[in-house]
């Protein structure tokens, strides 16, 4: 199973202030262990929202809005995509992530073809699996 672990943005992350060398070193060690254990699929930090854009579609009209975005608690500061046997395994591993006080992680299972059940045909399932 695949899981996405999202780190919620906050004022510190949105300020663009880089983490300390100690934080970087600890996080790199954590990430290296994920890779060594065969769990890591992707892992990335994100620039502050002031460097981003939002694309919104409403009533058929597309609007592009430049950052920064006001509600930092709704923003993502970075992510990991990992492979694990269960949600519990991911929770236990990420409880070990060396993160500053106040940081928040959200863990969500990635939708897999089997999650669609009988709602898709075998042919469509094959196409999805080929793309994923």
N, C-alpha and C positions, 0 to 999 in steps of 0.2 A: 504494500500500500504506500501511497505517496501522501505527504502532509506538507502544508505550507505553514511556516512559522513567521508571523509578521511582528516586527517590533514597531510599536506605536511611536509616532513622532512626539516631541515635546518641545518646550521652549529652548532647552539646551541644544537639541538636534537642529531645530529650526534656525537658531542663531548662526549656524554654520561654523561654530567654534569646533575645531578638531578635538577628538578625544586625546587623552594623555597617552604618552608612550606606554605607560603601564597598562592602560585599558586596551590599546591596540595589540600589545604583546599577548595579553591574556586571551583576547578574542581570537587572534590568529592561532594560538595553541588549541583553543576549543574547536575551531574550524578544521584544523589539521587532523584532530582526532576523529571528527565526523567523517572526513575523507578516508582516513586510515581504516575506520570501521565499516566502510562501504555504505554509509548512510547518506552522504552529501550528494545531491544532484546539482543544486545551484545555491549560491549564497552571495548576496550583494547588499551593500549599503546604498542609500539614496541621498542625493543632494537635497538641501532644503527646498521647500516649496516655492521660495522666491525665484528659483531657477526653473520652475515648472510651468506647465499650462494645463488647463482643463478643457476638455471638449464635451459640450453638452448638447443633446438633441432634445428639443421641446417643440411639440406641434409641427414637426417636420423641418424645423429651422435649426441649424447647427451654429452654436456660439463658441468661440474660443476665448478663454479668460486667462490672463497672465497671473502668475503667482506674485506675491505670497497669498496663501489662503488662510483665512481667519481662525478656523477651528482646528488647532493643532491636535486635539485628541482624536480627530477623525482622519488624521493623515498617517501614512506609513513612512517610517524612517529607514527601513531595510527589510530583508526577507531571507529566509532559507527555504529551500525545497529539499525535503529529506525522504528517504525510504525507510520504513520501519514496519514491524509486525503489528503494532497497535498504537492507538492514541496514548495509552499509558506509557509505552516505551519512549515516545517522543517527549511527553511531559517530564518523565524522570531524567532524561538526558538534558533537557533545556532548563531544568531546575539548577543545573550545574553551570549554566552560562554566566560568566563573570560580567554582570551588568550593573550600572550605577543604580543606587536607590531611586525609586520612583519610575524606573523604566517598566513598561508593560509589554508582555508578549501575548499574541493571540495565535492559537494553533487550530488549523482547520484541515480536515481531510480533503484531498484533491478528488474531484469526481473522476471515477474510472468507468470504463464501458459497462461493467457489470452493475453499476449503480442505476443504470437506466432500466434494468429488468427487461420485461417484455415490450417496453415502449419502443424499442428499435428492432429493425430486422437484422438478421445475421449479416447481410451484405453491408448495411450501414455500420454495424459493429466492426467489421473488418476494416472499413475505411477509417473509422475513428482510431482504431488500434494502430494502423499504418502511420497515421499522422502523429500519434503520441509516442 
